[in-house]
Amino acid sequence: MDPLVIGRVVGDVLEPFTSCVSLRILYDSCSEVINCCELKPFQIINQPRVEVGGDDFRTFYTLVMVDPDAPSPGNPNQREYLHWLVTNIPGTTGANFGEEVVSYESPRPMMGIHRIIFILFRQSGRQTIYAPGWRQNFNTRDFSEVYNLGLPVAATYFNCKRQNNSARAGRRT
């Protein structure tokens, strides 16, 4: 089964799609993000390195990072919370070659387990995408429709929950 379906990413945030471009997310403090893995808030403070596949650097991509479980999975009334938005990323490069429209904000869940989702869209060409007025209540489906991005070409997610202070006692980060 597809982990995006099992984790309700497809359904809650995305329509069913076929992944056709590689997307690698790497945080300094840990290895590559793999669907369903768990990362602690202290591991994701700094923006990750994002590697985008594709055919060539003349094809551009948009990367969206959202939390559909904000402020809590039981009451996600800020669904979806936008943590990061980068556009015009040339294929075969990474997010650092794109245009950061909304700066990276590290997730800091207060209650429950949150799914943090990275979604990659193929653009029809270079385009201007505007920052939304606020981060909460972002809607990936509406965003894709407004900018004619179509279905995603890749997505991955990890789980994150509030850090128990005693669990970090004695550890340096």
Beta strands, then each sheet from edge to edge (+ up, - down):
strand 1: 23-26
strand 2: 37-38
strand 3: 49-52
strand 4: 60-67
strand 5: 81-90
strand 6: 99-102
strand 7: 113-122
strand 8: 154-161
sheet 1: 1+ 3-
sheet 2: 2+ 8+ 7- 4+ 5- 6+
end
